[in-house]
């Protein structure tokens, strides 16, 4: 938020992690957890796991300029 302006949404993701593998897809879903939140100057940096399958997700850093 800046001053009295309305808040602006920077990012949105929806996912879930299954405890067991799906018989249909053979996966455990996705993890949309955001980690390592950092403020650097006029930017927000976060790490999240990218990929459709929990078993194959790799960390990726996202940067949002303010």
C-alpha positions as CSV (number, residue, x, y, z in Angstrom):
1,X,0.0,0.0,0.0
2,X,1.2,3.5,-0.7
3,X,-0.3,6.3,1.3
4,X,-4.1,6.2,1.2
5,X,-4.2,4.1,-2.1
6,X,-5.9,0.7,-2.2
7,X,-3.5,-2.3,-1.7
8,X,-2.2,-4.0,-4.9
9,X,-1.9,-7.8,-5.1
10,X,1.5,-8.8,-6.2
11,X,1.2,-12.6,-6.5
12,X,-1.3,-15.4,-6.0
13,X,-1.0,-19.2,-6.2
14,X,-3.2,-22.0,-5.0
15,X,-2.0,-25.6,-4.4
16,X,-2.1,-28.5,-2.0
17,X,0.1,-31.3,-0.9
18,X,-1.3,-34.8,-0.7
19,X,0.1,-37.2,1.9
20,X,-0.3,-40.1,-0.6
21,X,0.3,-40.2,-4.3
22,X,-2.7,-39.9,-6.6
23,X,-3.4,-43.1,-8.4
24,X,-4.6,-41.0,-11.4
25,X,-1.5,-38.7,-11.8
26,X,1.1,-40.4,-9.7
27,X,1.9,-37.1,-7.9
28,X,1.3,-35.4,-4.6
29,X,0.1,-32.1,-5.9
30,X,1.9,-28.8,-5.6
31,X,3.4,-26.7,-2.8
32,X,2.8,-23.0,-3.1
33,X,4.6,-22.0,0.1
34,X,6.6,-18.8,-0.1
35,X,9.9,-18.7,1.7
36,X,12.9,-16.4,2.3
37,X,10.9,-13.1,2.2
38,X,13.5,-10.3,1.7
39,X,13.1,-6.5,1.3
40,X,15.9,-5.1,-0.9
41,X,15.6,-1.4,-1.6
42,X,12.4,-0.9,-3.6
43,X,11.9,-4.7,-4.3
44,X,10.4,-7.7,-2.5
45,X,12.2,-11.0,-3.1
46,X,10.8,-14.4,-2.2
47,X,11.7,-18.0,-3.0
48,X,9.0,-20.6,-4.0
49,X,9.0,-24.1,-5.4
50,X,8.2,-24.1,-9.2
51,X,6.6,-27.1,-10.9
52,X,3.4,-29.0,-11.1
53,X,4.6,-32.0,-9.1
54,X,6.0,-31.9,-5.6
55,X,8.5,-34.5,-6.5
56,X,10.0,-32.4,-9.3
57,X,9.8,-28.9,-8.0
58,X,12.9,-26.6,-8.1
59,X,13.4,-23.4,-6.1
60,X,12.9,-20.2,-8.0
61,X,13.3,-16.6,-6.8
62,X,10.6,-14.0,-7.6
63,X,11.2,-10.3,-7.5
64,X,8.4,-7.7,-7.2
65,X,9.3,-4.0,-7.6
66,X,7.5,-1.6,-5.3
